[in-house]
């Protein structure tokens, strides 16, 4: 069974109540068992390989001995701890599935949220690390010459790595060898390796670009000259960063921890990363620890030494380290955390231009091998492959031709990819082909004509593939890349008129959950109550908030922080509620179906212990606990249901239950105004 703790609870319920009342075993999405496309492979990795993720046998033993459960659902101590861990993994699996299907930043947000809750223990502590990247890209990137999104990009990179690990036996073997995991240890060792990969690949992939808010102002300043068609270089105005101790300096506890790990004294995270990179790559690429430390120290302070570019990777690694020290504590940091940080430090320009010199025919040494740095290898490979479905913000980026979609085939330990460009750009593609064929025939002199990024895949030289092969050794993971065109389906993006960068989505969810509290309830108390929910229920509240723009669209409304000449909405009417309430009901139904809930009322009908009065508050609370343990609900619908089916189901509900689907969203009116300065407006009525 993929979700072993859920199965154990099902068996226990069967023993206790004499029939199979659940919970049901969650299903892998259709086709996922055998196919080797991106979605199938990535989700199969989470579903099949990551059994017992974050299980704690000591807690399980205490639960058995005391009879007191340690896991949370809608309330504390309702389910076994390991069952909660299973449901957390299921949340991550289904969040990644939604993101791969949509590609939108709002769904990427859920993946980040799940990862931080599972491995950091608390999203609220680290939310700014993720949300500020979105804020900067949304508001500042249009001032740049070249820039494309890094928020959704990082989640795609994460999914790619999971898919490659799942399908490439050579990479799995070398990963296990590198980290000393027994190759012949059976399923338990396989699970250990997969769970380690998930944790530390997730750390590497999801946060490798969080340092972009430091690079963006640099690019904004230097782009001032590029707008006037001047090349960056000597004479350019640029910014540099100094007094970096706030990011890099180690606290006393950290110094002690790293001394135990490496038997060496360190004062900063840059010293540790210089040591780690030199230890892994120094001999092969002919550099010392001191040389690497000098390079790292000059990266933020002397960008003129590096082609007048600021390396966001430096800030990503340092910023992530600071978050780790604050969130999990210095004593929780180990060598694999450092490996993730050094992979991030390497991924942008450090390895390419300061170590391997991949674009210099005379100085180029060799691409990176898996066995030298498995996480660094995977990050650089996936970072290069992920060039589709990226929002172009920069001025030049917006006029270039980038792939909008891709089909992957990971069979045979190889990577086959067809990148699709928008068929609406066929005229531009045809013109490029005409010019390129003339150049190839010798009719035109000079460098080959380019249409970035299409030409890198379509030209004879296959620059896209050859560049990757110069960066990472693809002997064990050969690449086969082809370009093609198809019509773009914009409807899949479910974009609405309402405009926000969801920076305060967590705040919305906290307030929405605590809407019935006194208005003067401290924010810290509201957050404490929200965090007492399991990850599943936190995500449900977040998704209710995220769907707000869709509900507004259905009643001809929108929200914005811009002054507009439309009628402001201060409260939803019952008539408006009747429009979007069935939509909220459908979201709730499909969310529960996806999470493995089934229809049932056994939690209301099974016999309670004789000493408990079923009509008492204690009896009511126990019924609710049984519902969470059985994972069945009287309002869930089984099987394949249409939107029309769900609407009929909604109309059959009591007025009280119908009100639950729309009245809480009136709270969002006040929340948006409070947190984002947003206002809701009614479009002109026809």
ZITABEL-V901049 format. One record per backbone hydrogen bond with DSSP energy under -1.0 kcal/mol. NH is the residue of the N-H (numbers start at 0). CO is the residue of the C=O. E is the energy in kcal/mol with one decimal. If there is no record, write none. Layout:
nh=[NH,NH]
co=[CO,CO]
e=[E,E]
//
This chain:
nh=[6,7,8,9,10,11,12,13,14,15,16,17,20,31,34,40,41,42,43,44,45,46,47,48,52,54,59,60,61,62,63,64,65,66,70,72,77,78,83,84,85,86,87,88,89,90,91,92,93,94,95,96,97,98,99,100,101,102,107,108,110,111,112,113,114,115,116,117,118,119,120,125,130,131,133,134,135,136,137,138,139,142,143,148,155,156,157,158,159,160,161,162,163,164,165,166,167,171,172,173,174,175,176,177,178,179,180,184,189,190,191,192,193,194,195,196,197,198,199,200,201,202,203,204,205,209,211,213,215,218,219,220,221,222,223,224,225,226,228,229,235,240,246,247,248,249,254,255,256,257,258,259,260,261,262,268,271,272,273,274,275,276,277,278,279,280,281,284,285,286,291,292,293,294,295,296,297,298,301,304,305,307,315,316,317,318,319,320,321,322,323,324,325,326,327,328,331,332,337,338,339,340,341,342,343,344,345,346,350,352,353,355,357,359,363,364,367,371,372,376,377,378,379,380,381,382,383,384,385,386,388,392,393,394,395,396,397,398,400,403,404,406,408,409,413,414,415,416,417,418,419,420,422,424,425,428,429,430,431,432,433,434,435,436,437,438,439,440,441,442,454,456,457,458,461,463,465,466,467,468,469,470,471,472,479,481,483,485,492,493,498,504,507,508,509,510,511,512,513,514,516,520,525,526,527,528,529,530,532,533,537,538,539,540,541,542,543,544,545,546,547,550,551,552,553,554,555,556,557,559,565,568,576,577,578,579,580,583,584,585,586,587,588,589,590,591,592,593,594,595,596,597,599,603,605,611,615,619,620,621,622,623,624,625,626,627,628,629,630,632,635,645,646,647,648,649,650,651,652,657,658,659,660,661,662,664,665,666,668,670,671,672,673,674,675,677,678,680,681,682]
co=[2,3,4,5,6,7,8,9,10,11,12,13,18,28,30,36,37,38,39,40,41,42,43,44,49,51,55,56,57,58,59,60,61,62,78,74,70,70,79,80,81,82,83,84,85,86,87,88,89,90,91,92,93,94,95,96,97,98,103,104,106,107,108,109,110,111,112,113,114,115,115,122,126,127,129,130,131,132,133,134,135,139,140,390,151,152,153,154,155,156,157,158,159,160,161,162,163,167,168,169,170,171,172,173,174,176,175,181,185,186,187,188,189,190,191,192,193,194,195,196,197,198,199,200,201,206,208,210,211,214,215,216,217,218,220,221,221,222,225,224,232,299,243,243,244,266,250,251,252,253,254,255,256,257,258,247,267,268,269,270,271,272,273,274,275,276,277,280,281,281,287,288,289,290,291,292,293,294,297,301,302,302,311,312,313,314,315,316,317,318,319,320,321,322,323,323,328,329,333,334,335,336,337,338,339,340,341,342,345,348,349,350,351,356,359,355,470,368,368,372,373,374,375,376,377,378,379,380,381,384,402,146,146,143,144,144,393,395,451,419,419,417,415,35,410,477,408,479,406,481,404,483,485,421,422,424,425,426,427,428,429,430,431,432,433,434,435,436,438,437,450,453,453,454,458,455,461,462,463,464,465,466,467,367,414,416,418,420,489,490,558,501,503,504,505,506,507,508,509,511,513,517,521,522,523,524,525,526,529,72,533,534,535,536,537,538,539,540,541,542,544,546,547,548,549,551,552,551,680,678,563,679,572,573,575,575,576,579,580,581,582,583,584,585,586,587,588,589,590,592,591,630,632,600,601,608,612,615,616,617,618,619,620,621,622,623,624,625,626,597,632,641,642,643,644,645,646,647,649,653,654,655,657,658,658,661,662,663,665,666,667,668,669,670,671,671,559,557,566,555]
e=[-1.8,-2.2,-2.0,-2.1,-2.3,-2.3,-2.6,-2.2,-2.1,-2.6,-2.7,-1.6,-1.2,-2.2,-1.6,-2.5,-2.5,-2.2,-2.2,-1.9,-1.5,-2.6,-3.1,-1.3,-1.2,-1.9,-2.1,-2.1,-2.1,-2.5,-2.0,-2.2,-2.7,-2.6,-2.0,-2.5,-1.4,-1.3,-1.8,-1.9,-2.1,-2.3,-2.4,-2.1,-2.2,-2.3,-1.9,-2.6,-2.7,-2.3,-2.4,-1.9,-2.2,-2.2,-2.7,-1.9,-1.9,-3.4,-1.7,-2.3,-1.0,-2.0,-2.6,-2.7,-2.5,-2.6,-2.3,-2.5,-2.9,-1.9,-1.1,-1.4,-3.0,-2.2,-1.1,-2.2,-2.7,-2.3,-2.4,-1.9,-2.8,-1.3,-1.9,-2.2,-2.2,-2.4,-2.1,-2.4,-2.7,-2.2,-1.9,-2.3,-2.5,-2.5,-2.3,-1.8,-2.3,-1.9,-2.2,-2.5,-2.6,-2.2,-2.4,-2.4,-1.8,-1.2,-2.9,-1.3,-1.9,-2.7,-2.2,-2.5,-2.5,-2.8,-2.1,-2.7,-2.7,-2.1,-2.5,-3.0,-1.8,-1.7,-1.8,-3.4,-2.2,-1.1,-1.9,-2.0,-2.7,-2.4,-2.4,-2.0,-2.4,-2.2,-1.1,-1.1,-1.1,-2.2,-2.0,-1.7,-2.7,-2.8,-2.0,-2.1,-2.1,-2.3,-2.5,-2.1,-2.1,-2.8,-1.8,-1.7,-1.8,-2.7,-1.9,-2.6,-1.5,-2.5,-2.4,-2.1,-2.7,-2.8,-2.2,-2.4,-1.8,-3.0,-1.7,-2.6,-1.1,-1.7,-2.3,-2.5,-2.2,-2.0,-2.6,-2.5,-1.6,-1.4,-2.8,-2.3,-1.7,-1.8,-2.6,-2.4,-2.1,-2.8,-2.3,-2.2,-2.2,-2.0,-2.5,-2.7,-2.0,-2.5,-2.2,-1.1,-1.3,-1.4,-1.6,-2.3,-2.0,-2.1,-2.8,-2.3,-2.0,-2.5,-1.8,-1.4,-1.8,-3.0,-1.7,-3.2,-1.8,-1.8,-2.6,-1.6,-2.9,-1.3,-1.1,-3.1,-2.1,-2.3,-2.3,-2.2,-2.6,-2.6,-1.4,-2.1,-2.1,-1.8,-1.4,-2.6,-2.3,-2.9,-2.6,-1.3,-2.0,-1.0,-3.5,-2.7,-1.4,-1.9,-2.6,-2.4,-1.4,-2.8,-2.8,-2.8,-2.2,-2.2,-2.8,-2.7,-2.2,-2.3,-1.8,-2.1,-3.1,-2.0,-2.0,-2.6,-2.1,-2.2,-3.2,-2.7,-1.6,-2.1,-2.7,-1.8,-1.3,-2.3,-2.5,-1.4,-2.1,-2.5,-1.4,-2.7,-2.7,-2.5,-1.4,-2.3,-1.2,-1.1,-2.8,-3.1,-2.3,-2.1,-2.2,-2.0,-1.4,-1.8,-2.0,-1.6,-2.6,-2.5,-2.5,-2.5,-3.0,-2.4,-1.7,-1.1,-1.9,-2.0,-1.8,-2.7,-2.1,-2.1,-2.2,-2.8,-1.4,-2.5,-2.1,-2.7,-1.8,-1.8,-2.4,-2.9,-1.7,-2.0,-2.5,-1.7,-1.4,-2.1,-2.5,-2.0,-1.4,-1.1,-1.4,-2.8,-1.8,-1.9,-1.4,-3.1,-2.8,-2.1,-1.1,-1.6,-2.6,-2.1,-2.4,-2.1,-2.2,-2.4,-2.5,-2.8,-2.3,-2.1,-2.4,-2.5,-1.6,-1.6,-2.6,-1.5,-1.1,-1.9,-2.7,-2.3,-2.1,-2.6,-2.5,-2.1,-2.1,-1.9,-2.0,-2.6,-2.0,-1.6,-1.9,-2.5,-1.9,-2.0,-1.0,-2.1,-2.2,-2.3,-2.1,-2.5,-2.5,-1.1,-1.8,-2.4,-2.3,-1.0,-1.6,-1.4,-2.4,-1.1,-1.8,-1.3,-1.0,-2.0,-2.8,-1.3,-2.1,-2.7,-2.0,-1.7,-2.3,-3.1,-3.2,-2.5]
//
